[in-house]
Amino acid sequence: EQACQVLTATGADPGRIEPVSALCVLLYQPVTATVTGTWRGREMEWSHRFGNTCEMRRATGVLFQF
């Protein structure tokens, strides 16, 4: 439910999510976050590579908490 609220607020663009303030270790372990599917009748696809999982979570909030 929270992820749907985030997508609604950003127009289904995860790149528009406001990053949270959090400290991340400077450890380079790249991770790629990808969203594909249908949102309110339209196809969507988004992908972004982050330096590590912490950076991804900071930038995407609840979207990938599963």
C-alpha positions in Angstrom: 0.0 0.0 0.0 2.8 2.4 0.9 4.6 1.7 -2.4 1.4 2.5 -4.3 1.1 5.8 -2.5 4.7 6.6 -3.4 4.1 5.8 -7.1 0.9 7.9 -7.0 2.8 10.9 -5.5 5.6 10.7 -8.1 3.5 10.0 -11.2 4.9 6.4 -11.3 8.5 7.8 -11.6 10.8 6.3 -9.0 13.4 8.8 -10.0 11.2 11.5 -8.5 11.2 10.0 -5.0 12.6 12.4 -2.4 15.7 10.6 -0.9 15.7 10.2 2.8 18.6 11.3 5.0 20.6 8.3 6.0 24.2 7.4 6.4 25.6 4.7 4.1 28.9 2.9 4.2 31.2 3.9 1.3 31.4 0.3 0.0 31.0 -0.3 -3.7 28.7 -3.2 -4.3 26.6 -2.1 -7.2 22.9 -3.0 -7.3 20.4 -2.3 -10.0 16.8 -1.5 -9.1 14.2 -2.2 -11.8 10.5 -1.5 -12.0 8.4 -2.9 -14.9 4.7 -3.4 -15.3 1.5 -1.6 -15.8 0.5 1.4 -13.7 -3.1 2.7 -14.1 -3.4 1.3 -17.6 0.0 2.4 -18.9 3.2 0.4 -19.3 6.1 1.6 -17.2 9.8 0.7 -17.0 12.4 2.3 -14.8 15.9 1.1 -13.9 18.8 2.7 -12.0 22.1 1.4 -10.8 23.2 2.4 -7.3 26.6 2.0 -5.6 25.1 -0.3 -2.9 21.9 -1.5 -1.3 21.9 1.3 1.3 22.0 4.0 -1.4 19.2 2.3 -3.2 17.0 2.2 -0.1 17.8 5.8 0.7 16.8 6.9 -2.8 13.7 4.7 -3.3 12.1 4.6 0.2 9.5 1.8 0.6 9.4 1.0 -3.1 11.8 -2.0 -2.8 11.1 -3.1 0.8 9.8 -6.6 0.2 
